[in-house]
Amino acid sequence: GACIYIGIACDITVVMEGQPANTALADGITFRGCTAGSFLPVLVTKILRVAKDSTTEFTAGEVGDGTILALF
């Protein structure tokens, strides 16, 4: 898995290391209120969703390079 660097404030839904690779969004683990410039010190194998909050998605121009980085 990989540790995650959060470049913008967001909620992030991931598949944790140890979960099946085919885990669906509904069964992913959501970390809410991640702050910009922080590390998420967990091991993940897939990022399923990055959103402003539980009900609001980012628009196409709001999420770009450097938003989320995987650190192996």
VMD Tcl script that builds the backbone (N, CA, C; Angstrom):
set m [mol new atoms 216]
animate dup $m
set s [atomselect $m all]
$s set {name element resname resid chain x y z} {
  {N N GLY 1 A 0.814 -1.197 0.000}
  {CA C GLY 1 A 0.000 0.000 0.000}
  {C C GLY 1 A 0.849 1.248 0.000}
  {N N ALA 2 A 0.188 2.382 0.005}
  {CA C ALA 2 A 0.870 3.671 -0.030}
  {C C ALA 2 A 0.280 4.601 1.017}
  {N N CYS 3 A 1.116 5.476 1.572}
  {CA C CYS 3 A 0.675 6.547 2.450}
  {C C CYS 3 A 0.215 7.692 1.542}
  {N N ILE 4 A -0.727 8.501 1.985}
  {CA C ILE 4 A -1.319 9.536 1.141}
  {C C ILE 4 A -0.993 10.934 1.679}
  {N N TYR 5 A -0.551 11.820 0.780}
  {CA C TYR 5 A -0.385 13.239 1.091}
  {C C TYR 5 A -1.607 13.965 0.544}
  {N N ILE 6 A -2.252 14.775 1.370}
  {CA C ILE 6 A -3.452 15.515 0.991}
  {C C ILE 6 A -3.046 16.944 0.637}
  {N N GLY 7 A -3.218 17.330 -0.630}
  {CA C GLY 7 A -2.823 18.659 -1.075}
  {C C GLY 7 A -3.897 19.719 -0.928}
  {N N ILE 8 A -5.170 19.293 -0.820}
  {CA C ILE 8 A -6.284 20.232 -0.645}
  {C C ILE 8 A -7.231 19.674 0.410}
  {N N ALA 9 A -7.952 20.546 1.083}
  {CA C ALA 9 A -8.925 20.095 2.078}
  {C C ALA 9 A -10.011 19.272 1.386}
  {N N CYS 10 A -10.300 18.098 1.933}
  {CA C CYS 10 A -11.262 17.225 1.272}
  {C C CYS 10 A -11.683 16.074 2.172}
  {N N ASP 11 A -12.692 15.351 1.701}
  {CA C ASP 11 A -13.027 14.021 2.208}
  {C C ASP 11 A -12.471 13.057 1.178}
  {N N ILE 12 A -11.877 11.959 1.621}
  {CA C ILE 12 A -11.293 11.003 0.688}
  {C C ILE 12 A -11.758 9.600 1.047}
  {N N THR 13 A -12.198 8.862 0.040}
  {CA C THR 13 A -12.649 7.489 0.218}
  {C C THR 13 A -11.641 6.567 -0.447}
  {N N VAL 14 A -11.173 5.572 0.300}
  {CA C VAL 14 A -10.083 4.719 -0.156}
  {C C VAL 14 A -10.386 3.244 0.082}
  {N N VAL 15 A -9.598 2.407 -0.564}
  {CA C VAL 15 A -9.557 0.978 -0.269}
  {C C VAL 15 A -8.297 0.766 0.560}
  {N N MET 16 A -8.462 0.262 1.764}
  {CA C MET 16 A -7.332 0.035 2.656}
  {C C MET 16 A -6.589 -1.235 2.269}
  {N N GLU 17 A -5.290 -1.251 2.566}
  {CA C GLU 17 A -4.531 -2.476 2.370}
  {C C GLU 17 A -5.191 -3.554 3.244}
  {N N GLY 18 A -5.420 -4.697 2.680}
  {CA C GLY 18 A -6.100 -5.773 3.399}
  {C C GLY 18 A -7.549 -5.942 2.982}
  {N N GLN 19 A -8.147 -4.911 2.374}
  {CA C GLN 19 A -9.484 -5.044 1.808}
  {C C GLN 19 A -9.353 -5.658 0.422}
  {N N PRO 20 A -10.403 -6.324 -0.063}
  {CA C PRO 20 A -10.337 -6.882 -1.419}
  {C C PRO 20 A -10.116 -5.787 -2.463}
  {N N ALA 21 A -9.383 -6.099 -3.509}
  {CA C ALA 21 A -9.074 -5.139 -4.573}
  {C C ALA 21 A -10.331 -4.652 -5.285}
  {N N ASN 22 A -11.387 -5.451 -5.307}
  {CA C ASN 22 A -12.618 -5.071 -5.999}
  {C C ASN 22 A -13.617 -4.380 -5.074}
  {N N THR 23 A -13.144 -3.821 -3.953}
  {CA C THR 23 A -14.018 -3.109 -3.023}
  {C C THR 23 A -14.718 -1.959 -3.738}
  {N N ALA 24 A -16.043 -1.863 -3.553}
  {CA C ALA 24 A -16.850 -0.818 -4.188}
  {C C ALA 24 A -16.828 0.458 -3.342}
  {N N LEU 25 A -17.216 1.574 -3.964}
  {CA C LEU 25 A -17.257 2.861 -3.271}
  {C C LEU 25 A -18.047 2.770 -1.971}
  {N N ALA 26 A -19.175 2.090 -1.993}
  {CA C ALA 26 A -20.026 1.987 -0.807}
  {C C ALA 26 A -19.327 1.283 0.352}
  {N N ASP 27 A -18.351 0.440 0.059}
  {CA C ASP 27 A -17.636 -0.309 1.096}
  {C C ASP 27 A -16.250 0.252 1.394}
  {N N GLY 28 A -15.878 1.342 0.719}
  {CA C GLY 28 A -14.587 1.975 0.972}
  {C C GLY 28 A -14.594 2.684 2.314}
  {N N ILE 29 A -13.431 3.054 2.772}
  {CA C ILE 29 A -13.277 3.781 4.035}
  {C C ILE 29 A -13.146 5.263 3.708}
  {N N THR 30 A -13.995 6.098 4.336}
  {CA C THR 30 A -13.976 7.537 4.080}
  {C C THR 30 A -13.354 8.271 5.261}
  {N N PHE 31 A -12.347 9.074 4.959}
  {CA C PHE 31 A -11.735 9.945 5.943}
  {C C PHE 31 A -12.293 11.341 5.684}
  {N N ARG 32 A -12.992 11.890 6.661}
  {CA C ARG 32 A -13.669 13.172 6.489}
  {C C ARG 32 A -12.844 14.313 7.098}
  {N N GLY 33 A -12.891 15.459 6.447}
  {CA C GLY 33 A -12.241 16.657 6.975}
  {C C GLY 33 A -10.723 16.625 6.931}
  {N N CYS 34 A -10.154 15.985 5.929}
  {CA C CYS 34 A -8.695 15.979 5.782}
  {C C CYS 34 A -8.233 17.400 5.452}
  {N N THR 35 A -7.222 17.871 6.127}
  {CA C THR 35 A -6.770 19.242 5.916}
  {C C THR 35 A -5.676 19.313 4.852}
  {N N ALA 36 A -5.639 20.432 4.152}
  {CA C ALA 36 A -4.625 20.645 3.116}
  {C C ALA 36 A -3.236 20.612 3.733}
  {N N GLY 37 A -2.311 19.947 3.040}
  {CA C GLY 37 A -0.938 19.876 3.499}
  {C C GLY 37 A -0.681 18.825 4.563}
  {N N SER 38 A -1.614 17.891 4.718}
  {CA C SER 38 A -1.443 16.861 5.745}
  {C C SER 38 A -1.164 15.495 5.128}
  {N N PHE 39 A -0.654 14.592 5.962}
  {CA C PHE 39 A -0.439 13.203 5.559}
  {C C PHE 39 A -1.528 12.345 6.163}
  {N N LEU 40 A -1.956 11.358 5.431}
  {CA C LEU 40 A -2.909 10.370 5.921}
  {C C LEU 40 A -2.083 9.107 6.163}
  {N N PRO 41 A -1.696 8.852 7.416}
  {CA C PRO 41 A -0.737 7.784 7.701}
  {C C PRO 41 A -1.384 6.397 7.750}
  {N N VAL 42 A -2.003 6.024 6.661}
  {CA C VAL 42 A -2.602 4.695 6.522}
  {C C VAL 42 A -2.130 4.111 5.195}
  {N N LEU 43 A -2.190 2.804 5.059}
  {CA C LEU 43 A -1.783 2.170 3.812}
  {C C LEU 43 A -3.007 1.875 2.969}
  {N N VAL 44 A -3.045 2.472 1.787}
  {CA C VAL 44 A -4.176 2.288 0.883}
  {C C VAL 44 A -3.689 1.710 -0.441}
  {N N THR 45 A -4.601 1.031 -1.130}
  {CA C THR 45 A -4.257 0.471 -2.442}
  {C C THR 45 A -5.004 1.160 -3.567}
  {N N LYS 46 A -6.060 1.919 -3.224}
  {CA C LYS 46 A -6.838 2.595 -4.259}
  {C C LYS 46 A -7.569 3.786 -3.648}
  {N N ILE 47 A -7.630 4.887 -4.397}
  {CA C ILE 47 A -8.449 6.037 -4.012}
  {C C ILE 47 A -9.708 5.973 -4.853}
  {N N LEU 48 A -10.856 5.922 -4.179}
  {CA C LEU 48 A -12.130 5.801 -4.885}
  {C C LEU 48 A -12.795 7.150 -5.140}
  {N N ARG 49 A -12.623 8.119 -4.212}
  {CA C ARG 49 A -13.348 9.386 -4.331}
  {C C ARG 49 A -12.619 10.462 -3.539}
  {N N VAL 50 A -12.549 11.668 -4.114}
  {CA C VAL 50 A -12.060 12.864 -3.423}
  {C C VAL 50 A -13.154 13.905 -3.591}
  {N N ALA 51 A -13.678 14.427 -2.474}
  {CA C ALA 51 A -14.809 15.358 -2.539}
  {C C ALA 51 A -14.669 16.455 -1.489}
  {N N LYS 52 A -15.411 17.557 -1.682}
  {CA C LYS 52 A -15.396 18.658 -0.718}
  {C C LYS 52 A -15.944 18.207 0.624}
  {N N ASP 53 A -17.030 17.457 0.589}
  {CA C ASP 53 A -17.631 16.889 1.794}
  {C C ASP 53 A -18.509 15.714 1.383}
  {N N SER 54 A -19.294 15.196 2.303}
  {CA C SER 54 A -20.049 13.978 2.009}
  {C C SER 54 A -21.110 14.147 0.932}
  {N N THR 55 A -21.499 15.380 0.630}
  {CA C THR 55 A -22.540 15.584 -0.381}
  {C C THR 55 A -22.094 16.383 -1.600}
  {N N THR 56 A -20.906 17.005 -1.560}
  {CA C THR 56 A -20.489 17.902 -2.638}
  {C C THR 56 A -19.201 17.413 -3.301}
  {N N GLU 57 A -19.293 17.108 -4.585}
  {CA C GLU 57 A -18.119 16.703 -5.363}
  {C C GLU 57 A -17.368 17.948 -5.831}
  {N N PHE 58 A -16.086 17.808 -6.102}
  {CA C PHE 58 A -15.335 18.881 -6.745}
  {C C PHE 58 A -15.771 18.965 -8.197}
  {N N THR 59 A -15.689 20.157 -8.798}
  {CA C THR 59 A -15.937 20.278 -10.222}
  {C C THR 59 A -14.649 19.938 -10.968}
  {N N ALA 60 A -14.720 19.759 -12.257}
  {CA C ALA 60 A -13.579 19.294 -13.058}
  {C C ALA 60 A -12.340 20.166 -12.886}
  {N N GLY 61 A -12.480 21.478 -12.797}
  {CA C GLY 61 A -11.319 22.354 -12.704}
  {C C GLY 61 A -10.739 22.508 -11.315}
  {N N GLU 62 A -11.412 22.004 -10.293}
  {CA C GLU 62 A -10.956 22.206 -8.916}
  {C C GLU 62 A -9.927 21.184 -8.448}
  {N N VAL 63 A -9.901 20.022 -9.047}
  {CA C VAL 63 A -8.977 18.972 -8.637}
  {C C VAL 63 A -7.984 18.760 -9.759}
  {N N GLY 64 A -6.697 18.874 -9.452}
  {CA C GLY 64 A -5.684 18.745 -10.490}
  {C C GLY 64 A -4.405 18.130 -9.974}
  {N N ASP 65 A -3.320 18.373 -10.676}
  {CA C ASP 65 A -2.020 17.830 -10.288}
  {C C ASP 65 A -1.652 18.274 -8.874}
  {N N GLY 66 A -1.127 17.353 -8.113}
  {CA C GLY 66 A -0.682 17.666 -6.757}
  {C C GLY 66 A -1.773 17.649 -5.715}
  {N N THR 67 A -3.006 17.332 -6.101}
  {CA C THR 67 A -4.100 17.283 -5.152}
  {C C THR 67 A -3.878 16.172 -4.131}
  {N N ILE 68 A -3.586 14.983 -4.617}
  {CA C ILE 68 A -3.325 13.822 -3.770}
  {C C ILE 68 A -2.063 13.150 -4.309}
  {N N LEU 69 A -1.146 12.820 -3.408}
  {CA C LEU 69 A 0.073 12.128 -3.802}
  {C C LEU 69 A 0.182 10.835 -3.012}
  {N N ALA 70 A 0.559 9.757 -3.674}
  {CA C ALA 70 A 0.798 8.477 -3.015}
  {C C ALA 70 A 2.275 8.358 -2.712}
  {N N LEU 71 A 2.606 7.995 -1.492}
  {CA C LEU 71 A 3.998 7.857 -1.070}
  {C C LEU 71 A 4.270 6.400 -0.763}
  {N N PHE 72 A 5.139 5.780 -1.557}
  {CA C PHE 72 A 5.443 4.366 -1.376}
  {C C PHE 72 A 6.677 4.192 -0.524}
}
mol reanalyze $m
mol bondsrecalc $m
mol representation Tube
mol addrep $m
